[in-house]
Protein backbone atom coordinates (compact mmCIF):
# COMPACT_ATOMS: atom_id res chain seq x y z
CA UNK A 1 0.00 0.00 0.00
CA UNK A 2 1.18 3.47 -0.84
CA UNK A 3 1.55 6.31 1.66
CA UNK A 4 -1.48 8.06 0.16
CA UNK A 5 -3.62 4.95 0.74
CA UNK A 6 -2.56 4.80 4.42
CA UNK A 7 -3.40 8.47 4.89
CA UNK A 8 -6.86 7.96 3.38
CA UNK A 9 -7.43 4.87 5.52
CA UNK A 10 -6.44 6.81 8.64
CA UNK A 11 -8.77 9.72 7.70
CA UNK A 12 -11.68 7.30 7.14
CA UNK A 13 -11.02 5.55 10.48
CA UNK A 14 -10.93 8.94 12.28
CA UNK A 15 -14.17 10.04 10.62
CA UNK A 16 -15.87 6.76 11.61
CA UNK A 17 -14.57 7.06 15.19
CA UNK A 18 -15.78 10.67 15.49
CA UNK A 19 -19.17 9.72 14.06
CA UNK A 20 -19.51 6.84 16.56
CA UNK A 21 -18.48 9.13 19.44
CA UNK A 22 -21.05 11.77 18.39
CA UNK A 23 -23.82 9.17 18.09
CA UNK A 24 -23.08 7.66 21.53
CA UNK A 25 -22.73 11.08 23.24
CA UNK A 26 -26.24 12.09 22.12
CA UNK A 27 -27.76 9.47 24.42
CA UNK A 28 -31.00 7.65 23.96
CA UNK A 29 -34.12 9.77 24.40
CA UNK A 30 -36.20 8.68 27.37
CA UNK A 31 -40.00 8.72 27.28
CA UNK A 32 -41.93 10.92 29.71
CA UNK A 33 -42.50 8.92 32.87
CA UNK A 34 -44.95 11.26 34.57
CA UNK A 35 -48.03 10.65 32.43
CA UNK A 36 -51.69 9.95 32.91
CA UNK A 37 -53.25 6.77 31.41
CA UNK A 38 -54.19 8.85 28.35
CA UNK A 39 -50.56 9.87 27.80
CA UNK A 40 -50.90 13.51 28.89
CA UNK A 41 -48.10 15.02 30.98
CA UNK A 42 -49.19 15.70 34.55
CA UNK A 43 -46.30 17.83 35.84
CA UNK A 44 -43.67 17.28 38.47
CA UNK A 45 -44.69 15.95 41.85
CA UNK A 46 -42.63 17.22 44.79
CA UNK A 47 -42.71 15.99 48.36
CA UNK A 48 -44.06 18.37 50.97
CA UNK A 49 -41.38 20.25 52.85
CA UNK A 50 -41.04 21.60 56.35
CA UNK A 51 -39.89 25.13 57.16
CA UNK A 52 -38.75 26.24 60.62
CA UNK A 53 -39.53 29.66 62.10
CA UNK A 54 -37.65 30.51 65.30
CA UNK A 55 -39.15 32.64 68.06
CA UNK A 56 -36.71 34.67 70.14
CA UNK A 57 -36.23 38.00 71.90
CA UNK A 58 -36.57 39.81 68.54
CA UNK A 59 -39.80 38.01 67.57
CA UNK A 60 -40.29 35.47 64.76
CA UNK A 61 -37.43 34.80 62.35
CA UNK A 62 -37.95 34.75 59.47
CA UNK A 63 -41.11 36.76 59.95
CA UNK A 64 -42.38 35.87 56.46
CA UNK A 65 -42.14 32.45 54.82
CA UNK A 66 -43.43 31.36 51.42
CA UNK A 67 -44.40 27.71 51.04
CA UNK A 68 -46.45 25.45 48.81
CA UNK A 69 -49.87 24.08 49.72
CA UNK A 70 -49.35 20.95 51.86
CA UNK A 71 -46.04 22.15 53.37
CA UNK A 72 -45.53 22.37 57.14
CA UNK A 73 -44.21 25.27 59.20
CA UNK A 74 -42.67 24.45 62.58
CA UNK A 75 -42.50 27.31 65.05
CA UNK A 76 -39.78 26.76 67.66
CA UNK A 77 -39.27 28.85 70.79
CA UNK A 78 -35.62 29.79 70.87
CA UNK A 79 -35.77 31.58 74.23
CA UNK A 80 -37.87 34.71 73.69
CA UNK A 81 -40.40 34.16 76.48
CA UNK A 82 -43.61 32.17 76.18
CA UNK A 83 -44.67 31.36 72.60
CA UNK A 84 -48.30 30.79 71.67
CA UNK A 85 -48.72 30.88 67.87
CA UNK A 86 -52.12 32.32 66.97
CA UNK A 87 -53.79 33.41 63.74
CA UNK A 88 -54.57 37.05 63.13
CA UNK A 89 -56.49 39.09 64.00
CA UNK A 90 -56.05 39.35 67.74
CA UNK A 91 -58.14 38.55 69.79
CA UNK A 92 -60.59 36.67 67.48
CA UNK A 93 -58.05 34.34 65.81
CA UNK A 94 -60.49 33.43 63.04
CA UNK A 95 -58.21 34.17 60.07
CA UNK A 96 -57.48 30.65 58.88
CA UNK A 97 -60.59 28.56 59.52
CA UNK A 98 -63.26 31.19 60.19
CA UNK A 99 -63.91 30.18 63.80
CA UNK A 100 -62.76 32.12 66.88
CA UNK A 101 -60.11 30.81 69.26
CA UNK A 102 -62.77 30.11 71.91
CA UNK A 103 -64.49 27.70 69.48
CA UNK A 104 -61.68 25.90 67.68
CA UNK A 105 -59.53 25.48 70.79
CA UNK A 106 -62.40 24.23 72.97
CA UNK A 107 -62.37 20.63 74.19
CA UNK A 108 -64.31 18.39 71.82
CA UNK A 109 -64.03 20.72 68.78
CA UNK A 110 -64.42 18.67 65.56
CA UNK A 111 -64.37 21.35 62.84
CA UNK A 112 -61.58 22.27 60.43
CA UNK A 113 -58.05 22.10 61.81
CA UNK A 114 -57.22 25.59 63.07
CA UNK A 115 -53.95 27.42 62.55
CA UNK A 116 -53.63 28.11 66.28
CA UNK A 117 -51.38 26.54 68.86
CA UNK A 118 -54.27 26.70 71.39
CA UNK A 119 -51.83 26.86 74.35
CA UNK A 120 -48.31 28.11 75.05
CA UNK A 121 -45.52 25.66 74.23
CA UNK A 122 -41.95 25.34 73.00
CA UNK A 123 -42.71 24.01 69.52
CA UNK A 124 -45.71 23.97 67.21
CA UNK A 125 -46.09 22.52 63.69
CA UNK A 126 -48.91 23.19 61.27
CA UNK A 127 -49.54 21.86 57.74
CA UNK A 128 -51.04 24.54 55.49
CA UNK A 129 -53.67 23.13 53.13
CA UNK A 130 -55.23 26.46 52.11
CA UNK A 131 -53.59 28.85 49.65
CA UNK A 132 -53.40 32.48 50.73
CA UNK A 133 -51.52 34.82 53.05
CA UNK A 134 -51.94 33.87 56.69
CA UNK A 135 -50.92 36.42 59.32
CA UNK A 136 -50.03 35.19 62.80
CA UNK A 137 -48.72 36.53 66.11
CA UNK A 138 -47.61 35.40 69.53
CA UNK A 139 -50.81 35.37 71.60
CA UNK A 140 -48.70 36.13 74.71
CA UNK A 141 -47.05 39.12 72.99
CA UNK A 142 -49.24 40.36 70.12
CA UNK A 143 -46.51 42.81 69.03
CA UNK A 144 -44.55 39.83 67.66
CA UNK A 145 -46.10 38.83 64.36
CA UNK A 146 -45.38 37.37 60.93
CA UNK A 147 -47.04 35.78 57.93
CA UNK A 148 -47.08 32.56 55.96
CA UNK A 149 -47.67 32.84 52.22
CA UNK A 150 -49.08 29.60 50.80
CA UNK A 151 -48.91 29.26 47.01
ROMIVO-570933 format. One line per field, with one value per residue: x, y, z of N, C-alpha, C, CB in turn; residue number from 1. Coordinates in steps of 0.05 Angstrom, whole numbers, plus 32768, in hexadecimal, padded with zeros to 4 digits. Glycine has a CB too. Example, Ala and Ser with C-alpha at 12.3 -4.5 7.8 and 13.67 -1.06 7.14 Angstrom:
REM residues 2
n_x: 8108, 8101;
n_y: 7F8E, 7FD3;
n_z: 809C, 808E;
ca_x: 80F6, 8111;
ca_y: 7FA6, 7FEB;
ca_z: 809C, 808F;
c_x: 8108, 8102;
c_y: 7FBE, 8001;
c_z: 809C, 809D;
cb_x: 80E2, 811A;
cb_y: 7FA7, 7FF4;
cb_z: 80B5, 8072;
pos: 1, 2;
This chain:
REM residues 151
n_x: 8011, 8008, 8022, 7FFC, 7FCD, 7FCD, 7FC7, 7F94, 7F76, 7F7F, 7F65, 7F30, 7F26, 7F2A, 7F00, 7ED5, 7EDB, 7ED2, 7E9D, 7E83, 7E8E, 7E71, 7E3C, 7E34, 7E3B, 7E0E, 7DE6, 7DAD, 7D6B, 7D3D, 7CFC, 7CC4, 7CB7, 7C92, 7C56, 7C10, 7BDD, 7BCA, 7BF4, 7C01, 7C2B, 7C36, 7C52, 7C84, 7C8D, 7C96, 7CB2, 7C93, 7CAD, 7CD0, 7CD3, 7CF8, 7CE9, 7D06, 7CFB, 7D0E, 7D2F, 7D2B, 7CFC, 7CD9, 7CFF, 7D11, 7CE5, 7CC1, 7CAC, 7CAC, 7C88, 7C73, 7C31, 7C1E, 7C4E, 7C74, 7C7B, 7CA6, 7CA7, 7CD5, 7CE7, 7D1B, 7D2E, 7D14, 7CF0, 7CAC, 7C8C, 7C55, 7C37, 7C0A, 7BD3, 7BC6, 7B91, 7BA2, 7B75, 7B57, 7B68, 7B57, 7B69, 7B7D, 7B5B, 7B28, 7B0D, 7B08, 7B3D, 7B29, 7B04, 7B1D, 7B47, 7B30, 7B20, 7B0E, 7B03, 7AF4, 7AF9, 7B17, 7B5F, 7B81, 7BAD, 7BCC, 7BEF, 7BD7, 7BE7, 7C1D, 7C60, 7C9E, 7CA9, 7C88, 7C65, 7C48, 7C21, 7C15, 7BDD, 7BBF, 7BC0, 7BDA, 7BE7, 7BFB, 7BF8, 7C18, 7C24, 7C45, 7C1F, 7C28, 7C46, 7C33, 7C4C, 7C74, 7C78, 7C68, 7C67, 7C4C, 7C52, 7C2E, 7C33;
n_y: 7FE8, 802D, 806B, 8093, 8076, 8061, 8090, 80A0, 8075, 807C, 80AE, 80A0, 807A, 809C, 80BF, 809B, 808C, 80BD, 80C7, 809B, 80A7, 80D8, 80C7, 80A3, 80C7, 80E6, 80CC, 80A3, 80B4, 80BD, 80A6, 80CD, 80C7, 80D6, 80D2, 80D3, 809F, 80A9, 80BC, 80F2, 8126, 8130, 8152, 8165, 8142, 8154, 8147, 8158, 818E, 81A4, 81DE, 8206, 8235, 8260, 8277, 82AD, 82DD, 8309, 8301, 82DD, 82B5, 829F, 82D7, 82D5, 82A1, 827A, 8247, 8209, 81EE, 81BD, 81B9, 81BC, 81E6, 81EF, 820B, 8221, 822C, 8253, 8269, 829B, 82AA, 8297, 8272, 8273, 8262, 8282, 828F, 82C9, 82F7, 8315, 831C, 82F1, 82C6, 82AB, 82A7, 827C, 824D, 8262, 825E, 8275, 8278, 8267, 8241, 821B, 8209, 81F0, 81BA, 817D, 8191, 8189, 819D, 81BC, 81B7, 81E3, 821C, 8227, 8225, 821B, 8216, 822C, 8219, 81F5, 81E6, 81E3, 81C7, 81CF, 81BA, 81D8, 81DB, 81FC, 822C, 826E, 82AC, 82AA, 82C9, 82CC, 82CC, 82D2, 82BC, 82C8, 82F5, 8322, 8347, 832E, 8314, 82F3, 82D6, 82A2, 828F, 826B, 8248;
n_z: 8000, 7FF1, 800B, 8007, 8007, 803B, 8058, 8048, 805C, 8092, 809A, 808E, 80B7, 80E3, 80DA, 80DD, 8113, 812D, 811D, 8136, 816C, 8170, 8167, 8193, 81BE, 81BC, 81D6, 81E9, 81DC, 8211, 8223, 823A, 827E, 82A2, 829B, 828B, 8286, 8252, 8238, 823E, 8256, 829B, 82BD, 82EE, 832A, 836C, 83AC, 83EA, 8412, 844D, 8473, 84A0, 84D2, 84FE, 8541, 8567, 8592, 8570, 8555, 8521, 84F3, 84B4, 84A9, 8480, 8457, 841C, 83FF, 83E2, 83D5, 8403, 841C, 845A, 8493, 84C7, 8505, 8533, 8575, 8587, 85B4, 85C2, 85E9, 85FB, 85C8, 859E, 8569, 853F, 8514, 84EC, 84F0, 852E, 8564, 8551, 852E, 84FF, 84CC, 84AB, 84AA, 84B1, 84E1, 8526, 8558, 8589, 857A, 8555, 8574, 859E, 85CA, 85AC, 857A, 8535, 8502, 84C8, 84C4, 84EC, 84E2, 8513, 854F, 857F, 85B4, 85DF, 85CE, 85BE, 858B, 854C, 8517, 84D6, 84A0, 8463, 843D, 841F, 83ED, 83EE, 8413, 8453, 848E, 84CE, 8515, 8555, 8588, 85BD, 85BA, 8595, 8575, 8559, 851C, 84DC, 8499, 8470, 842F, 8403, 83C9;
ca_x: 8000, 8018, 801F, 7FE2, 7FB8, 7FCD, 7FBC, 7F77, 7F6B, 7F7F, 7F51, 7F16, 7F24, 7F25, 7EE5, 7EC3, 7EDD, 7EC4, 7E81, 7E7A, 7E8E, 7E5B, 7E24, 7E32, 7E39, 7DF3, 7DD5, 7D94, 7D56, 7D2C, 7CE0, 7CB9, 7CAE, 7C7D, 7C3F, 7BF6, 7BD7, 7BC4, 7C0D, 7C06, 7C3E, 7C28, 7C62, 7C97, 7C82, 7CAB, 7CAA, 7C8F, 7CC4, 7CCB, 7CE2, 7CF9, 7CE9, 7D0F, 7CF1, 7D22, 7D2B, 7D25, 7CE4, 7CDA, 7D13, 7D09, 7CCA, 7CB0, 7CB5, 7C9B, 7C88, 7C5F, 7C1B, 7C25, 7C67, 7C71, 7C8C, 7CAB, 7CAE, 7CE4, 7CEF, 7D38, 7D35, 7D0B, 7CD8, 7C98, 7C83, 7C3A, 7C32, 7BEE, 7BCC, 7BBD, 7B96, 7B9F, 7B75, 7B44, 7B77, 7B46, 7B74, 7B82, 7B44, 7B0F, 7B02, 7B19, 7B4E, 7B19, 7AF6, 7B2E, 7B59, 7B20, 7B21, 7AFA, 7AFF, 7AF8, 7AF9, 7B30, 7B77, 7B88, 7BC9, 7BCF, 7BFC, 7BC3, 7BF3, 7C3A, 7C72, 7CB9, 7CAA, 7C6E, 7C66, 7C2E, 7C21, 7C03, 7BCF, 7BAF, 7BD0, 7BD4, 7BFA, 7BF1, 7C06, 7C17, 7C32, 7C48, 7C08, 7C32, 7C53, 7C27, 7C5E, 7C85, 7C66, 7C74, 7C53, 7C52, 7C47, 7C2A, 7C2E;
ca_y: 8000, 8045, 807E, 80A1, 8063, 8060, 80A9, 809F, 8061, 8088, 80C2, 8092, 806F, 80B3, 80C9, 8087, 808D, 80D5, 80C2, 8089, 80B7, 80EB, 80B7, 8099, 80DE, 80F2, 80BD, 8099, 80C3, 80AE, 80AE, 80DA, 80B2, 80E1, 80D5, 80C7, 8087, 80B1, 80C5, 810E, 812C, 813A, 8165, 815A, 813F, 8158, 8140, 816F, 8195, 81B0, 81F7, 820D, 8251, 8262, 828D, 82B5, 82F8, 831C, 82F8, 82C5, 82B8, 82B7, 82DF, 82CD, 8289, 8273, 822A, 81FD, 81E2, 81A3, 81BB, 81BF, 81F9, 81E9, 8222, 8217, 8241, 8254, 8278, 82B6, 82AB, 8283, 8273, 8268, 826A, 8286, 829C, 82E5, 830E, 8313, 8303, 82DD, 82AF, 829D, 82AB, 8265, 823B, 8270, 825C, 8282, 8268, 825A, 822A, 8206, 81FE, 81E5, 819D, 8170, 819E, 8175, 81AB, 81BD, 81BA, 8200, 8224, 8232, 8213, 8216, 8219, 8232, 8201, 81FB, 81E0, 81DF, 81C2, 81D0, 81B5, 81EB, 81CF, 8211, 8241, 828A, 82B8, 82A5, 82D8, 82C0, 82DB, 82C4, 82C3, 82D3, 830E, 8327, 8358, 831D, 8309, 82EB, 82CC, 828B, 8291, 8250, 8249;
ca_z: 8000, 7FEF, 8021, 8003, 800F, 8058, 8062, 8044, 806E, 80AD, 809A, 808F, 80D2, 80F6, 80D4, 80E8, 8130, 8136, 8119, 814B, 8185, 8170, 816A, 81AF, 81D1, 81BA, 81E8, 81DF, 81E8, 8223, 8222, 8252, 8291, 82B3, 8289, 8292, 8274, 8237, 822C, 8242, 826C, 82B3, 82CD, 8301, 8345, 8380, 83C7, 83FB, 8421, 8467, 8477, 84BC, 84DA, 851A, 8551, 857B, 859E, 855B, 8547, 850F, 84DF, 84A5, 84AF, 8469, 8448, 8404, 83FD, 83D0, 83E2, 840D, 842B, 8477, 84A0, 84E4, 8515, 8549, 8588, 8589, 85CD, 85C2, 85FA, 85F4, 85AC, 8599, 854D, 853B, 84FB, 84EF, 8500, 854B, 8574, 8546, 8524, 84ED, 84B1, 849A, 84A6, 84B4, 84FC, 853A, 8569, 859E, 856E, 854A, 8588, 85B3, 85CC, 859C, 8560, 851F, 84E9, 84B9, 84D4, 84ED, 84E3, 852E, 8561, 8594, 85CF, 85DD, 85CD, 85B4, 856E, 8540, 84FA, 84C9, 8483, 8456, 8427, 8412, 83E1, 83F7, 8425, 846E, 84A2, 84E8, 852A, 856F, 8598, 85D6, 85B4, 857A, 8565, 8549, 8507, 84C3, 8487, 845F, 8414, 83F8, 83AC;
c_x: 8011, 8012, 8004, 7FCB, 7FB6, 7FC1, 7F9E, 7F6A, 7F6A, 7F69, 7F35, 7F12, 7F1D, 7F09, 7ED0, 7EC3, 7ECE, 7EA6, 7E75, 7E79, 7E77, 7E40, 7E1F, 7E2F, 7E1E, 7DE0, 7DBB, 7D7E, 7D44, 7D0F, 7CD8, 7CAF, 7C97, 7C64, 7C26, 7BF1, 7BD2, 7BDD, 7C12, 7C1A, 7C2F, 7C39, 7C73, 7C8A, 7C9A, 7CA0, 7CA6, 7CA8, 7CBC, 7CDE, 7CE1, 7CFA, 7CF1, 7D02, 7D06, 7D1C, 7D23, 7D0B, 7CE9, 7CEF, 7D15, 7CEC, 7CB6, 7CBD, 7CA1, 7C9E, 7C73, 7C49, 7C23, 7C3F, 7C61, 7C84, 7C8D, 7CB5, 7CBC, 7CED, 7D0C, 7D40, 7D2C, 7CF3, 7CC4, 7C8F, 7C68, 7C32, 7C13, 7BE9, 7BC3, 7B9F, 7B92, 7B87, 7B64, 7B51, 7B66, 7B51, 7B76, 7B69, 7B29, 7B01, 7B14, 7B28, 7B3D, 7B0A, 7B0A, 7B44, 7B4A, 7B22, 7B09, 7AF5, 7B06, 7AF7, 7B13, 7B48, 7B7F, 7BA6, 7BCD, 7BDC, 7BEA, 7BCD, 7C11, 7C4A, 7C8C, 7CBB, 7C8E, 7C71, 7C4A, 7C31, 7C0C, 7BF7, 7BBD, 7BC3, 7BC7, 7BEB, 7BED, 7C02, 7C03, 7C26, 7C36, 7C31, 7C10, 7C40, 7C4B, 7C38, 7C71, 7C73, 7C76, 7C5F, 7C5F, 7C43, 7C46, 7C22, 7C1F;
c_y: 8019, 8057, 808C, 808F, 8061, 807A, 80A9, 808B, 806D, 809D, 80B5, 8086, 8085, 80BD, 80B5, 8089, 80A6, 80D3, 80B0, 8097, 80CA, 80DD, 80AE, 80B0, 80EB, 80E4, 80B4, 80A9, 80B2, 80B8, 80BC, 80C5, 80BC, 80E7, 80C9, 80AF, 8090, 80BC, 80E3, 8112, 8138, 814D, 8156, 8158, 8142, 8151, 8159, 8175, 81A1, 81C8, 81FD, 822B, 8252, 827A, 8293, 82D1, 830D, 8314, 82E0, 82CA, 829E, 82BE, 82D9, 82B5, 8284, 8255, 8222, 81F1, 81C5, 81A3, 81C1, 81D5, 81F1, 8202, 8218, 822E, 823E, 8265, 8294, 82BA, 8296, 8288, 8265, 8272, 826B, 8296, 82B9, 82E5, 8308, 8324, 82ED, 82C4, 829E, 829E, 8293, 8254, 8248, 826D, 826A, 826E, 8259, 8242, 8214, 81FC, 81F1, 81C6, 8191, 817C, 818A, 8183, 81AA, 81C2, 81D7, 8205, 8234, 821D, 820A, 8216, 821F, 8218, 8209, 81F6, 81DB, 81DC, 81C3, 81CC, 81C7, 81DE, 81E3, 8226, 825C, 8294, 82B7, 82B4, 82CA, 82D2, 82C8, 82CE, 82CF, 82ED, 8316, 833A, 8348, 830E, 8301, 82E2, 82B4, 828F, 8275, 8252, 8231;
c_z: 8000, 8007, 801F, 800C, 802D, 8064, 805F, 8057, 808A, 80AF, 809C, 80AB, 80E6, 80F2, 80E0, 8107, 813B, 8133, 812F, 8166, 8186, 8174, 8187, 81C2, 81D0, 81CE, 81DB, 81EC, 81FA, 8222, 823C, 8265, 82A3, 82A2, 8295, 8280, 8257, 8229, 8230, 8258, 8283, 82C4, 82E1, 831D, 8358, 839B, 83D8, 840B, 843C, 846A, 8495, 84C0, 84F8, 8528, 8567, 8585, 8589, 854B, 8536, 84FA, 84CF, 84AB, 8498, 845C, 8432, 8400, 83E8, 83E1, 83EA, 841D, 8449, 8480, 84BD, 84F1, 852E, 855B, 858D, 85A1, 85CD, 85D4, 85F0, 85D7, 85AA, 857E, 8549, 8521, 8500, 84E9, 851E, 8554, 8568, 853C, 8511, 84D0, 84A0, 8495, 84AA, 84CF, 8510, 854B, 857E, 8593, 8565, 855D, 859F, 85B3, 85BB, 8581, 8549, 8504, 84DB, 84CB, 84D4, 84EB, 84FD, 853F, 8578, 85B0, 85CB, 85DC, 85C0, 8596, 8564, 8522, 84EE, 84AB, 8476, 843D, 8418, 8407, 83EC, 8408, 8441, 8482, 84BD, 84FC, 8542, 8581, 85B3, 85D3, 8597, 8569, 8553, 8535, 84EE, 84B0, 8477, 8445, 8409, 83DB, 83A3;
cb_x: 7FED, 8011, 8036, 7FDF, 7FBD, 7FEA, 7FC8, 7F70, 7F7D, 7F9B, 7F52, 7F15, 7F3E, 7F3A, 7EDF, 7ECB, 7EFA, 7ECF, 7E7B, 7E8C, 7EA9, 7E5A, 7E24, 7E4C, 7E4F, 7DE8, 7DCE, 7D91, 7D44, 7D37, 7CCE, 7CA3, 7CC5, 7C87, 7C45, 7BDF, 7BBF, 7BAF, 7C0D, 7BEC, 7C54, 7C20, 7C51, 7CB0, 7C74, 7CB6, 7CBF, 7C77, 7CD7, 7CD0, 7CD7, 7D11, 7CCD, 7D2E, 7CD5, 7D3E, 7D45, 7D3C, 7CD9, 7CBF, 7D2F, 7D0D, 7CC9, 7CAE, 7CB7, 7CA3, 7C83, 7C6C, 7C02, 7C27, 7C7A, 7C76, 7C80, 7CBF, 7C95, 7CFD, 7CDE, 7D45, 7D52, 7D04, 7CCB, 7C7F, 7C98, 7C25, 7C3E, 7BE1, 7BB6, 7BCC, 7B85, 7BB9, 7B6C, 7B35, 7B80, 7B2A, 7B8E, 7B98, 7B47, 7AFC, 7AFE, 7B07, 7B63, 7B05, 7AE6, 7B3C, 7B6C, 7B02, 7B1F, 7AE1, 7B12, 7AE2, 7AF0, 7B30, 7B8F, 7B7D, 7BD1, 7BB5, 7C16, 7BB6, 7BEF, 7C43, 7C64, 7CCD, 7CBD, 7C5B, 7C74, 7C20, 7C1C, 7C12, 7BBE, 7B9B, 7BCE, 7BBA, 7C00, 7BF0, 7BFA, 7C24, 7C22, 7C64, 7BF6, 7C45, 7C73, 7C0B, 7C6E, 7C95, 7C50, 7C8A, 7C4A, 7C4B, 7C57, 7C15, 7C48;
cb_y: 8000, 8055, 8093, 80A9, 8047, 805C, 80C2, 8098, 8048, 8095, 80D4, 807C, 8060, 80CA, 80CC, 806B, 808E, 80ED, 80B6, 8070, 80C6, 80FB, 809F, 8089, 80F2, 80F0, 80CE, 807B, 80D0, 80B0, 8096, 80EF, 80AA, 80FB, 80C8, 80DC, 8078, 80C6, 80BF, 811D, 8140, 8123, 8179, 816A, 8123, 8175, 812D, 816B, 81A8, 819C, 820F, 8200, 825F, 8264, 8286, 82B5, 8301, 831F, 830F, 82BF, 82BF, 82B3, 82FD, 82E5, 8270, 8284, 821D, 81E7, 81E1, 8190, 81D1, 81A5, 8217, 81D1, 8234, 8208, 823F, 825E, 8277, 82BF, 82C7, 8285, 8267, 8271, 8256, 8296, 828D, 82F8, 8325, 831C, 8309, 82EA, 829D, 82A8, 82B8, 8254, 8225, 8266, 823E, 8294, 827A, 826E, 8233, 8210, 8213, 81ED, 8193, 8170, 81B8, 8160, 81C8, 81D4, 81A8, 820C, 8235, 823D, 8220, 81FC, 81FF, 8244, 81EB, 81EA, 81C8, 81F7, 81A7, 81EB, 8197, 8205, 81B8, 821E, 8240, 828A, 82D6, 8287, 82F5, 82A3, 82F4, 82C9, 82AB, 82BF, 830D, 8333, 836B, 8308, 831D, 82D5, 82E2, 8270, 82A5, 8240, 824C;
cb_z: 8018, 7FD5, 8021, 7FE6, 8003, 8063, 8052, 8026, 806E, 80B2, 8080, 807A, 80DA, 80F0, 80B6, 80DF, 8138, 8126, 80FD, 814D, 8188, 8155, 8157, 81B6, 81CB, 819E, 8200, 81E5, 81D2, 8240, 821C, 824B, 82A3, 82C2, 826E, 8290, 827F, 8237, 820F, 8248, 8262, 82C4, 82DB, 8302, 8349, 837F, 83D4, 840F, 8411, 847E, 8466, 84CA, 84D5, 851B, 855E, 856F, 85AC, 8548, 8536, 8503, 84EC, 8487, 84B5, 8455, 845B, 83EB, 8418, 83BD, 83D0, 83F7, 8420, 8486, 849D, 84E7, 851C, 853F, 85A2, 8570, 85D0, 85A6, 85F9, 8606, 8599, 85B0, 8539, 8553, 84EC, 84DB, 84F7, 8559, 858F, 852F, 853B, 84EE, 84B3, 84A6, 84B9, 849F, 8504, 854B, 8577, 85AA, 8556, 8531, 8592, 85B1, 85EA, 85AC, 855D, 8520, 84ED, 84A4, 84C9, 8507, 84C9, 853A, 856C, 858F, 85E0, 85F5, 85BC, 85C3, 8569, 8547, 84F4, 84CF, 847C, 844E, 8430, 8426, 83C2, 8406, 841D, 8474, 84A5, 84E7, 8532, 857C, 859D, 85E3, 85B7, 857E, 8577, 855B, 8500, 84C7, 8473, 846D, 8402, 8409, 839D;
pos: 1, 2, 3, 4, 5, 6, 7, 8, 9, 10, 11, 12, 13, 14, 15, 16, 17, 18, 19, 20, 21, 22, 23, 24, 25, 26, 27, 28, 29, 30, 31, 32, 33, 34, 35, 36, 37, 38, 39, 40, 41, 42, 43, 44, 45, 46, 47, 48, 49, 50, 51, 52, 53, 54, 55, 56, 57, 58, 59, 60, 61, 62, 63, 64, 65, 66, 67, 68, 69, 70, 71, 72, 73, 74, 75, 76, 77, 78, 79, 80, 81, 82, 83, 84, 85, 86, 87, 88, 89, 90, 91, 92, 93, 94, 95, 96, 97, 98, 99, 100, 101, 102, 103, 104, 105, 106, 107, 108, 109, 110, 111, 112, 113, 114, 115, 116, 117, 118, 119, 120, 121, 122, 123, 124, 125, 126, 127, 128, 129, 130, 131, 132, 133, 134, 135, 136, 137, 138, 139, 140, 141, 142, 143, 144, 145, 146, 147, 148, 149, 150, 151;
